[in-house]
Amino acid sequence: METYYHPHDLGKFAEMGKGNKSLWDKFMAYYNAVFAEGALTEREKALIALAVAHAVQCPYCIDAYTQASLEKGSNIEEMTEAVHVACAIRGGATLAHGVQMRNVADKLSM
């Protein structure tokens, strides 16, 4: 079955620098600084990235941060829990935006 997502394309990510090397270099400098050890460990940052990857539904990021999480010492239980945290936040945010729906419905029903 043909899909939009091709796992081998993740390896082509750096090709995005071909269109504008200056912007690519700035992005990579920022990206590398974000994922460097700081107040959070690299392992913690990989777990956060894994959860966010699921929330934004990026299959390339899911692949990359599953690998990064494992390489940095996380286990499947921790990774699964991180995905559930993303699920709870995404679901809760959807419900919280329901308040907007109720506000509009109440206003239009007056």
C-alpha positions in Angstrom: 0.0 0.0 0.0 1.4 3.4 -1.0 1.5 6.0 1.8 2.7 9.6 2.1 5.2 8.5 4.8 8.3 6.7 3.8 10.7 5.8 6.7 13.8 6.2 4.5 12.9 9.8 4.0 13.9 10.6 7.6 17.5 10.2 6.5 17.0 13.0 3.9 16.1 15.6 6.6 19.4 17.4 6.2 18.6 18.0 2.5 16.3 20.7 3.7 19.5 22.8 4.1 20.1 22.9 0.4 17.5 25.6 -0.2 18.9 28.0 2.3 22.1 26.9 4.1 22.1 30.0 6.4 18.6 29.3 7.8 19.3 25.6 8.1 22.5 26.3 10.0 20.6 28.6 12.4 17.8 26.0 12.9 20.4 23.3 13.6 22.3 25.5 16.1 19.0 26.2 17.9 17.9 22.5 17.7 21.2 21.2 19.0 21.1 23.8 21.9 17.6 22.8 22.8 18.4 19.1 23.0 21.7 19.6 24.9 22.0 18.6 28.5 20.6 21.5 30.7 18.1 21.7 33.4 16.6 18.6 31.8 18.7 15.6 30.9 19.0 14.5 27.2 16.9 11.5 28.2 14.1 13.6 29.6 14.2 15.8 26.5 13.9 12.8 24.2 10.9 11.6 26.2 9.2 15.0 25.9 10.0 15.0 22.1 8.5 11.5 21.8 5.3 12.7 23.5 5.1 15.8 21.4 5.8 13.8 18.2 2.7 11.8 19.0 0.6 14.9 19.8 1.5 16.5 16.5 1.3 13.1 14.7 4.7 13.3 12.9 5.7 9.7 12.0 9.2 10.8 11.2 9.6 12.4 14.7 8.0 9.3 16.3 10.6 7.1 14.6 13.5 9.5 15.5 12.5 10.0 19.2 11.6 6.4 19.8 15.2 5.6 18.8 16.6 8.6 20.7 14.7 7.6 23.8 15.9 4.1 23.7 19.5 5.2 23.0 19.4 7.6 26.0 18.2 4.8 28.4 14.4 5.0 28.4 12.4 1.8 28.5 9.2 0.9 26.8 7.2 1.5 30.0 8.5 5.1 30.3 8.0 5.7 26.6 4.4 4.4 26.7 3.6 6.5 29.7 5.0 9.6 27.9 2.6 8.8 24.9 -0.3 8.6 27.4 0.6 12.0 28.8 0.5 13.4 25.3 -2.9 11.7 24.8 -4.3 13.1 28.0 -3.2 16.6 27.2 -4.4 16.5 23.6 -7.8 15.1 24.8 -8.1 17.5 27.6 -7.3 20.4 25.3 -10.0 19.3 22.9 -12.5 19.2 25.8 -11.3 22.6 27.1 -12.0 24.1 23.7 -15.5 22.8 24.1 -16.0 25.8 26.4 -15.7 28.0 23.2 -18.4 25.9 21.5 -20.6 26.3 24.5 -20.0 30.1 24.7 -20.9 30.5 21.0 -23.9 28.2 21.4 -25.1 30.1 24.4 -24.7 33.5 22.7 -26.5 32.3 19.6 -29.3 30.8 21.6 -30.2 34.1 23.4 
